[in-house]
Amino acid sequence: MARTKHFATRSGSGNRTDANASSSQAAGPTTTPTTRGSEGGDNTQQTNPTTSRRRGPRRARQAMPRGSQKKPYRYKPGTVALREIRHFQKQTNLLIPAASFIRQVRSITHALAPPQINRWTAEALVALQEAAEDYLVGLFSDSMLCAIHARRVTLMRKDFELARRLGGKGRPW
């Protein structure tokens, strides 16, 4: 929604009488800053230094053209997500970074395997990573089908648990 400027409305009848107008002119110039459109003497010279300092940069900012700062284009919700889905479906490379995957494999091997087994060949690590990513992609697609079946679009933990139970993957229940 666009923001608009709201001008103050005058209370009362809205018209000033001649008596009020003549008394404000008779009082002479004031030292306080006056509002735009007020009647009175020549108020071009202000004696209050704080208001004159404050008004200087504001006028300079308003003088800048509005077209100089272009607003970046914003896509509708879901457009970028669909574009990313198409992009990743076309790709054939691995999605998990190799260094972090190898680090996790080595830590799991160190925790579960006997101390004699601590070396992996590069081909074995690539094959293990491809199998792990294939399993995860299948699990996510099965979980998404479970969420859609429940008339939801948000993946939840119970969708993953149901997909693992139906597919026979993971812990047996």
SEDRENDO-57081 format. One line per 4 residues: number of its first residue (from 1); their letters; for each residue x, y, z negated of N, C-alpha, C. Coordinates in nm, 4 decimals, always signed. Each point is the difference from the previous one (the first is absolute). Layout:
// SEDRENDO-57081
NUM = A = X Y Z X Y Z X Y Z ~ ...
// end
This chain:
// SEDRENDO-57081
1 = MART = +0.0844 -0.1160 +0.0000 -0.0844 +0.1160 +0.0000 +0.0892 +0.1226 +0.0000 ~ -0.0339 +0.0964 +0.0812 +0.0807 +0.1206 +0.0113 -0.0235 +0.0905 -0.1191 ~ +0.1060 +0.0625 -0.0438 -0.0127 +0.0918 -0.1123 -0.0292 +0.1384 +0.0541 ~ -0.0971 +0.0657 -0.0578 -0.0358 +0.1347 +0.0439 +0.0155 +0.0957 -0.1152
5 = KHFA = +0.0162 +0.1259 +0.0343 +0.0169 +0.1019 -0.1022 -0.1371 +0.0506 -0.0408 ~ -0.0234 +0.0059 -0.1297 -0.1263 +0.0485 -0.0527 +0.0217 +0.1409 -0.0538 ~ -0.0760 +0.0935 +0.0522 +0.0115 +0.1380 -0.0437 -0.0925 +0.0232 -0.1192 ~ +0.0443 +0.0864 -0.0884 -0.0796 +0.0307 -0.1179 -0.1211 +0.0838 +0.0394
9 = TRSG = -0.1122 -0.0260 -0.0637 -0.1216 +0.0776 +0.0264 -0.0173 +0.1009 -0.1117 ~ -0.0568 +0.1134 +0.0368 -0.0211 +0.1035 -0.0999 -0.1267 -0.0301 -0.0783 ~ +0.0047 +0.0250 -0.1277 -0.1194 -0.0214 -0.0815 -0.0829 +0.1277 -0.0011 ~ -0.1259 -0.0124 -0.0265 -0.0871 +0.1172 -0.0048 -0.0613 +0.0282 +0.1353
13 = SGNR = -0.0280 +0.1269 +0.0257 -0.0686 +0.0352 +0.1239 +0.0938 -0.0029 +0.1197 ~ +0.1281 +0.0148 -0.0216 +0.0952 -0.0053 +0.1091 +0.0325 +0.1373 +0.0554 ~ -0.0810 +0.1013 -0.0209 +0.0266 +0.1353 +0.0500 +0.0397 +0.0883 -0.1164 ~ +0.1012 +0.0819 +0.0228 +0.0419 +0.0927 -0.1050 -0.0754 +0.1311 +0.0175
17 = TDAN = -0.0298 +0.0615 -0.1094 -0.0682 +0.1285 +0.0075 +0.1011 +0.1099 +0.0230 ~ -0.0471 +0.1167 +0.0420 +0.0895 +0.1123 +0.0270 +0.0660 +0.0489 -0.1269 ~ -0.0672 -0.0140 -0.1151 +0.0569 +0.0461 -0.1258 +0.1208 -0.0848 -0.0370 ~ -0.0105 -0.1287 +0.0184 +0.1126 -0.0883 -0.0319 +0.1156 +0.0230 +0.0961
21 = ASSS = -0.0303 +0.0213 +0.1265 +0.1054 +0.0215 +0.0985 +0.0736 +0.1303 -0.0256 ~ -0.0735 +0.1082 -0.0375 +0.0663 +0.1274 -0.0228 +0.0816 -0.0018 -0.1277 ~ -0.0428 -0.0748 -0.1030 +0.0762 -0.0040 -0.1244 +0.1302 -0.0761 +0.0194 ~ +0.0017 -0.1023 +0.0871 +0.1245 -0.0722 +0.0204 +0.0972 +0.0835 +0.0817
25 = QAAG = -0.0502 +0.0888 +0.0880 +0.0897 +0.0850 +0.0757 +0.0518 +0.1128 -0.0858 ~ -0.0803 +0.0444 -0.0951 +0.0413 +0.1114 -0.0836 +0.1063 -0.0416 -0.0999 ~ +0.0087 -0.1276 -0.0306 +0.0957 -0.0437 -0.1001 +0.1426 +0.0091 +0.0503 ~ +0.0205 +0.0043 +0.1302 +0.1349 +0.0136 +0.0553 +0.0596 -0.1358 +0.0303
29 = PTTT = +0.1224 -0.0006 +0.0528 +0.0638 -0.1270 +0.0348 +0.0341 -0.0805 -0.1246 ~ -0.0175 -0.1301 +0.0109 +0.0280 -0.0878 -0.1135 +0.1333 -0.0684 +0.0227 ~ +0.0596 -0.0509 -0.1064 +0.1276 -0.0700 +0.0110 -0.0195 -0.1496 +0.0090 ~ -0.1216 -0.0475 -0.0239 -0.0232 -0.1435 +0.0110 -0.0296 -0.0340 +0.1448
33 = PTTR = +0.0339 -0.1208 +0.0435 -0.0277 -0.0366 +0.1390 -0.1498 -0.0109 +0.0230 ~ -0.0447 +0.0500 +0.1141 -0.1420 -0.0004 +0.0300 -0.0305 -0.1122 +0.0961 ~ -0.1260 -0.0409 +0.0022 -0.0405 -0.1072 +0.0895 -0.0245 +0.0559 +0.1380 ~ -0.0053 -0.0880 +0.0975 -0.0214 +0.0395 +0.1380 -0.1413 +0.0537 +0.0142
37 = GSEG = -0.0134 +0.1138 +0.0644 -0.1310 +0.0577 +0.0256 -0.0512 +0.0887 -0.1121 ~ +0.0794 +0.0257 -0.1030 -0.0485 +0.0855 -0.1085 +0.0163 +0.1460 +0.0394 ~ -0.0814 +0.0825 -0.0586 +0.0066 +0.1427 +0.0321 +0.0919 +0.0686 -0.0992 ~ +0.0575 +0.1071 +0.0400 +0.0873 +0.0738 -0.0896 +0.0956 +0.0851 +0.0800
41 = GDNT = +0.0996 +0.0526 -0.0672 +0.0974 +0.0866 +0.0659 +0.0975 -0.0819 +0.0814 ~ +0.1127 +0.0622 +0.0348 +0.1016 -0.0664 +0.0800 +0.0780 -0.0955 -0.0902 ~ -0.0229 -0.1314 +0.0145 +0.0632 -0.1005 -0.0858 +0.1112 -0.0744 +0.0723 ~ +0.0606 +0.0610 +0.0989 +0.1061 -0.0688 +0.0723 +0.1261 -0.0103 -0.0839
45 = QQTN = +0.0184 +0.0915 -0.0942 +0.1194 -0.0048 -0.0836 -0.0378 -0.0641 -0.1321 ~ +0.0584 -0.1160 -0.0312 -0.0307 -0.0689 -0.1243 +0.1178 +0.0155 -0.0938 ~ -0.0311 +0.0179 -0.1264 +0.1069 +0.0205 -0.0971 +0.0337 -0.1275 -0.0739 ~ -0.0795 -0.1036 +0.0131 +0.0265 -0.1252 -0.0687 +0.0998 -0.0816 +0.0828
49 = PTTS = +0.1236 -0.0233 -0.0507 +0.1011 -0.0658 +0.0819 -0.0273 -0.1491 +0.0221 ~ -0.0745 -0.0648 -0.0902 -0.0200 -0.1445 +0.0166 -0.0918 -0.0300 +0.1169 ~ -0.1015 +0.0833 +0.0210 -0.0913 -0.0273 +0.1105 +0.0655 +0.0281 +0.1335 ~ +0.0844 +0.1014 +0.0076 +0.0644 +0.0294 +0.1278 +0.1008 -0.1097 +0.0342
53 = RRRG = +0.0665 -0.0573 -0.0993 +0.0935 -0.1088 +0.0253 -0.0751 -0.1251 +0.0436 ~ -0.1161 -0.0214 -0.0574 -0.0759 -0.1181 +0.0313 -0.0600 +0.0071 +0.1400 ~ -0.0364 +0.1171 +0.0442 -0.0663 +0.0117 +0.1295 +0.0963 -0.0078 +0.1169 ~ +0.1275 +0.0284 -0.0209 +0.0954 +0.0012 +0.1104 +0.0145 -0.1353 +0.0689
57 = PRRA = +0.0381 -0.1053 -0.0700 +0.0191 -0.1287 +0.0663 -0.1306 -0.0591 +0.0530 ~ -0.1122 +0.0308 -0.0631 -0.1260 -0.0575 +0.0437 -0.0353 +0.0515 +0.1398 ~ +0.0239 +0.1267 +0.0236 -0.0285 +0.0566 +0.1323 +0.0939 -0.0599 +0.1042 ~ +0.1248 -0.0239 -0.0402 +0.0952 -0.0568 +0.0947 -0.0398 -0.1422 +0.0355
61 = RQAM = -0.0533 -0.0754 -0.0943 -0.0414 -0.1355 +0.0258 -0.1215 -0.0040 +0.0915 ~ -0.0902 +0.0951 -0.0161 -0.1196 +0.0025 +0.0828 +0.0327 +0.0402 +0.1434 ~ +0.1106 +0.0706 +0.0194 +0.0355 +0.0462 +0.1334 +0.0552 -0.1134 +0.0865 ~ +0.0414 -0.1133 -0.0625 +0.0539 -0.1118 +0.0764 -0.1114 -0.0638 +0.0825
65 = PRGS = +0.0295 -0.0412 +0.1222 -0.1041 -0.0649 +0.0808 -0.0354 -0.1362 -0.0578 ~ -0.1268 -0.0329 +0.0055 -0.0463 -0.1251 -0.0588 +0.0368 -0.1208 +0.0849 ~ +0.0282 +0.0187 +0.1244 +0.0303 -0.1109 +0.0884 +0.1428 -0.0510 -0.0130 ~ +0.0836 +0.0640 -0.0814 +0.1396 -0.0401 -0.0083 +0.0162 -0.1309 -0.0752
69 = QKKP = -0.0855 -0.0299 -0.0981 +0.0088 -0.1238 -0.0751 -0.1127 -0.0913 +0.0473 ~ +0.0337 -0.0905 +0.0900 -0.1018 -0.0888 +0.0554 -0.0266 -0.1149 -0.0961 ~ -0.1266 -0.0277 -0.0220 -0.0410 -0.1074 -0.0890 +0.0215 -0.1341 +0.0690 ~ +0.0638 -0.0984 -0.0670 +0.0229 -0.1290 +0.0662 -0.1316 -0.0739 +0.0230
73 = YRYK = -0.0037 -0.0774 +0.1097 -0.1219 -0.0728 +0.0347 -0.0206 -0.1139 -0.0986 ~ -0.1237 -0.0164 -0.0453 -0.0327 -0.1058 -0.0955 -0.0947 -0.0990 +0.0677 ~ +0.0423 -0.1270 +0.0055 -0.0819 -0.1032 +0.0609 -0.1137 -0.0404 -0.0930 ~ -0.1041 -0.0559 +0.0588 -0.1134 -0.0476 -0.0793 +0.0438 -0.1180 -0.0856
77 = PGTV = -0.0670 -0.0236 -0.1131 +0.0380 -0.1139 -0.0844 -0.0154 -0.1327 +0.0745 ~ +0.1042 -0.0811 -0.0059 -0.0019 -0.1304 +0.0644 +0.0683 -0.0037 +0.1352 ~ +0.0185 +0.1144 +0.0636 +0.0616 +0.0014 +0.1326 +0.1460 -0.0424 -0.0071 ~ +0.0721 +0.0530 -0.0962 +0.1422 -0.0327 -0.0131 +0.0153 -0.1459 -0.0438
81 = ALRE = -0.0903 -0.0488 -0.0848 +0.0068 -0.1391 -0.0440 -0.0198 -0.0957 +0.1171 ~ -0.0972 +0.0307 +0.0867 -0.0216 -0.0863 +0.1170 +0.1183 +0.0051 +0.0957 ~ +0.0614 +0.1176 +0.0134 +0.1181 +0.0118 +0.0856 +0.1152 -0.0824 -0.0563 ~ +0.0175 +0.0029 -0.1335 +0.1065 -0.0792 -0.0612 -0.0262 -0.1493 +0.0148
85 = IRHF = -0.1263 -0.0422 -0.0087 -0.0333 -0.1416 +0.0179 +0.0385 -0.0450 +0.1399 ~ -0.0369 +0.0789 +0.1022 +0.0356 -0.0356 +0.1370 +0.1520 -0.0015 +0.0193 ~ +0.0685 +0.0946 -0.0641 +0.1461 +0.0080 +0.0119 +0.0660 -0.1247 -0.0594 ~ -0.0417 -0.0401 -0.1201 +0.0634 -0.1143 -0.0651 -0.0412 -0.1326 +0.0633
89 = QKQT = -0.1177 -0.0069 +0.0631 -0.0382 -0.1224 +0.0692 +0.0814 -0.0196 +0.1274 ~ +0.0463 +0.1080 +0.0607 +0.0832 -0.0123 +0.1204 +0.1433 -0.0409 -0.0340 ~ +0.0465 +0.0360 -0.1208 +0.1384 -0.0260 -0.0360 +0.0244 -0.1486 -0.0239 ~ +0.1228 -0.0415 +0.0262 +0.0381 -0.1389 -0.0267 +0.1114 -0.0096 -0.1033
93 = NLLI = +0.0535 +0.1122 -0.0430 +0.1090 -0.0052 -0.0970 -0.0551 -0.0229 -0.1412 ~ +0.0908 -0.0278 -0.0923 -0.0390 -0.0288 -0.1375 -0.0342 +0.1293 -0.0732 ~ -0.0974 -0.0079 -0.0914 -0.0477 +0.1192 -0.0684 +0.0692 +0.0239 -0.1333 ~ +0.0383 -0.1062 -0.0689 +0.0677 +0.0143 -0.1291 +0.1470 +0.0318 +0.0266
97 = PAAS = +0.0573 +0.0994 -0.0679 +0.1429 +0.0291 +0.0195 +0.0862 -0.1213 -0.0365 ~ +0.0975 -0.0280 +0.0861 +0.0792 -0.1225 -0.0158 +0.0814 +0.0010 -0.1284 ~ +0.0587 +0.1123 -0.0349 +0.0869 +0.0048 -0.1180 -0.0772 -0.0298 -0.1278 ~ -0.1174 +0.0591 -0.0148 -0.0771 -0.0248 -0.1215 -0.0539 -0.1426 -0.0032
101 = FIRQ = -0.0361 -0.0547 +0.1170 -0.0477 -0.1382 +0.0030 +0.1118 -0.0965 -0.0392 ~ +0.1200 +0.0210 +0.0528 +0.1145 -0.0865 -0.0327 +0.0325 +0.0099 -0.1487 ~ -0.0080 +0.1215 -0.0537 +0.0250 +0.0180 -0.1428 -0.0988 -0.0799 -0.0837 ~ -0.1276 +0.0013 +0.0385 -0.1011 -0.0762 -0.0736 +0.0226 -0.1502 +0.0142
105 = VRSI = +0.0381 -0.0450 +0.1189 +0.0267 -0.1426 +0.0201 +0.1147 -0.0445 -0.0880 ~ +0.1048 +0.0794 -0.0069 +0.1154 -0.0365 -0.0824 -0.0346 -0.0005 -0.1487 ~ -0.0819 +0.0953 -0.0440 -0.0374 +0.0002 -0.1423 -0.0889 -0.1192 -0.0342 ~ -0.0911 -0.0373 +0.0896 -0.0849 -0.1171 -0.0252 +0.0835 -0.1274 +0.0045
109 = THAL = +0.0938 -0.0080 +0.0926 +0.0880 -0.1163 +0.0084 +0.0837 -0.0125 -0.1260 ~ +0.0509 +0.1116 -0.0497 +0.0811 -0.0013 -0.1209 -0.0823 -0.0443 -0.1213 ~ -0.1280 +0.0387 -0.0035 -0.0842 -0.0341 -0.1145 -0.0498 -0.1441 +0.0046 ~ -0.0280 -0.0548 +0.1177 -0.0655 -0.1306 +0.0088 +0.0916 -0.1142 +0.0425
113 = APPQ = +0.0984 +0.0266 +0.0845 +0.0835 -0.1072 +0.0552 +0.1191 -0.0273 -0.0921 ~ +0.0601 -0.1177 +0.0148 +0.1218 -0.0269 -0.0780 +0.1133 +0.0934 +0.0421 ~ +0.0977 +0.0208 -0.0853 +0.1062 +0.0968 +0.0294 +0.0837 -0.0338 +0.1230 ~ -0.0023 -0.1253 +0.0460 +0.0803 -0.0345 +0.1174 -0.0586 +0.0611 +0.1285
117 = INRW = -0.1322 +0.0231 +0.0030 -0.0639 +0.0541 +0.1203 -0.0094 +0.1518 -0.0158 ~ +0.0880 +0.0709 +0.0673 -0.0051 +0.1461 -0.0076 +0.0332 +0.0670 +0.1328 ~ +0.0091 -0.0799 +0.1083 +0.0337 +0.0567 +0.1295 -0.1110 -0.0297 +0.0997 ~ -0.0278 +0.0993 +0.0859 -0.1024 -0.0116 +0.1025 +0.0610 +0.0374 +0.1337
121 = TAEA = -0.0365 -0.0703 +0.1062 +0.0433 +0.0415 +0.1327 -0.0937 +0.1107 +0.0498 ~ +0.0467 +0.0769 +0.0942 -0.0789 +0.1123 +0.0522 -0.1257 -0.0494 +0.0695 ~ +0.0119 -0.1133 +0.0735 -0.1167 -0.0543 +0.0690 -0.1054 -0.0483 -0.0983 ~ +0.0442 -0.0564 -0.1109 -0.0953 -0.0490 -0.1001 -0.0746 +0.1164 -0.0648
125 = LVAL = +0.0707 +0.1087 -0.0258 -0.0656 +0.1167 -0.0600 -0.1006 +0.0622 +0.0968 ~ +0.0333 +0.0086 +0.1294 -0.0924 +0.0546 +0.0993 -0.1225 -0.0896 +0.0131 ~ +0.0216 -0.1319 +0.0007 -0.1129 -0.0934 +0.0104 -0.0894 +0.0092 -0.1228 ~ +0.0609 +0.0131 -0.1164 -0.0782 +0.0129 -0.1234 -0.0790 +0.1305 -0.0013
129 = QEAA = +0.0601 +0.1069 +0.0494 -0.0703 +0.1283 +0.0036 -0.1160 -0.0034 +0.0994 ~ +0.0188 -0.0620 +0.1142 -0.1093 -0.0111 +0.0974 -0.1151 -0.0829 -0.0564 ~ +0.0333 -0.1080 -0.0702 -0.1049 -0.0837 -0.0586 -0.0734 +0.0755 -0.1104 ~ +0.0732 +0.0765 -0.0801 -0.0626 +0.0758 -0.1091 -0.0921 +0.1087 +0.0554
133 = EDYL = +0.0437 +0.0698 +0.1049 -0.0841 +0.1043 +0.0586 -0.1229 -0.0589 +0.0689 ~ +0.0163 -0.1169 +0.0640 -0.1149 -0.0650 +0.0622 -0.1019 -0.0411 -0.1068 ~ +0.0475 -0.0514 -0.1110 -0.0898 -0.0390 -0.1091 -0.0732 +0.1236 -0.0546 ~ +0.0715 +0.1097 -0.0206 -0.0624 +0.1200 -0.0554 -0.1020 +0.0611 +0.0953
137 = VGLF = +0.0308 +0.0020 +0.1296 -0.0949 +0.0545 +0.0977 -0.1261 -0.0852 +0.0031 ~ +0.0161 -0.1327 -0.0036 -0.1164 -0.0885 -0.0041 -0.0820 +0.0177 -0.1262 ~ +0.0685 +0.0169 -0.1126 -0.0708 +0.0207 -0.1267 -0.0780 +0.1316 +0.0011 ~ +0.0620 +0.1053 +0.0553 -0.0705 +0.1279 +0.0075 -0.1205 -0.0079 +0.0932
141 = SDSM = +0.0137 -0.0683 +0.1122 -0.1146 -0.0087 +0.0909 -0.1119 -0.0825 -0.0608 ~ +0.0330 -0.1106 -0.0694 -0.1038 -0.0787 -0.0673 -0.0657 +0.0799 -0.1122 ~ +0.0793 +0.0781 -0.0716 -0.0552 +0.0823 -0.1086 -0.0909 +0.1085 +0.0556 ~ +0.0362 +0.0549 +0.1141 -0.0851 +0.1023 +0.0627 -0.1325 -0.0611 +0.0436
145 = LCAI = +0.0025 -0.1217 +0.0504 -0.1247 -0.0678 +0.0356 -0.0871 -0.0241 -0.1230 ~ +0.0632 -0.0327 -0.1129 -0.0761 -0.0182 -0.1245 -0.0631 +0.1314 -0.0445 ~ +0.0731 +0.1108 +0.0131 -0.0539 +0.1299 -0.0394 -0.1145 +0.0407 +0.0912 ~ +0.0130 -0.0254 +0.1299 -0.1079 +0.0338 +0.0925 -0.1226 -0.0862 -0.0270
149 = HARR = +0.0221 -0.1259 -0.0357 -0.1122 -0.0882 -0.0333 -0.0753 +0.0503 -0.1231 ~ +0.0724 +0.0629 -0.0915 -0.0626 +0.0571 -0.1197 -0.0541 +0.1401 +0.0260 ~ -0.0048 +0.0416 +0.1273 -0.0497 +0.1309 +0.0425 +0.0799 +0.1148 -0.0614 ~ +0.1316 -0.0180 -0.0005 +0.0909 +0.1044 -0.0458 +0.1063 +0.0209 +0.1053
153 = VTLM = +0.0645 +0.1146 -0.0049 +0.1133 +0.0252 +0.0881 +0.1293 +0.0126 -0.0794 ~ -0.0098 -0.0003 -0.1319 +0.1172 +0.0130 -0.0849 +0.0463 -0.1376 -0.0463 ~ +0.1282 -0.0283 +0.0197 +0.0553 -0.1267 -0.0480 +0.0150 +0.0048 -0.1509 ~ -0.0409 -0.1081 -0.0652 +0.0141 -0.0097 -0.1449 +0.0740 -0.1292 -0.0339
157 = RKDF = +0.0369 -0.0100 -0.1244 +0.0740 -0.1174 -0.0451 -0.0812 -0.1275 +0.0182 ~ -0.1307 +0.0097 -0.0248 -0.0839 -0.1192 +0.0120 -0.0066 -0.0499 +0.1445 ~ +0.0205 +0.0894 +0.0979 +0.0038 -0.0438 +0.1394 +0.1235 -0.0852 +0.0270 ~ +0.1131 +0.0404 -0.0559 +0.1222 -0.0782 +0.0173 -0.0123 -0.1355 -0.0687
161 = ELAR = -0.0581 -0.0009 -0.1199 -0.0162 -0.1264 -0.0715 -0.0926 -0.0949 +0.0757 ~ -0.1082 +0.0539 +0.0551 -0.0927 -0.0841 +0.0752 +0.0637 -0.0512 +0.1287 ~ +0.0759 +0.0839 +0.0673 +0.0668 -0.0423 +0.1232 +0.1020 -0.1091 -0.0288 ~ +0.0703 +0.0095 -0.1108 +0.0969 -0.1041 -0.0356 -0.0698 -0.1297 -0.0372
165 = RLGG = -0.1146 +0.0101 -0.0675 -0.0734 -0.1222 -0.0362 -0.0588 -0.0680 +0.1233 ~ -0.0551 +0.0779 +0.0898 -0.0621 -0.0587 +0.1192 +0.1038 -0.0552 +0.0962 ~ +0.1139 +0.0634 +0.0091 +0.1037 -0.0437 +0.0926 +0.0899 -0.1072 -0.0565 ~ -0.0152 -0.0315 -0.1285 +0.0860 -0.0998 -0.0617 +0.1412 +0.0485 -0.0192
169 = KGRP = +0.0186 +0.1324 -0.0104 +0.1335 +0.0572 -0.0133 +0.0192 +0.0462 -0.1435 ~ +0.1198 -0.0082 -0.0471 +0.0299 +0.0512 -0.1328 -0.0266 -0.1031 -0.1084 ~ -0.0302 +0.0492 -0.1187 -0.0205 -0.0885 -0.1147 -0.1275 -0.0834 +0.0169 ~ +0.0023 -0.1256 -0.0339 -0.1248 -0.0777 +0.0030 -0.0838 +0.0324 -0.1233
173 = W = -0.1303 +0.0111 +0.0179 -0.0880 +0.0293 -0.1137 -0.0641 -0.1228 -0.0506
// end
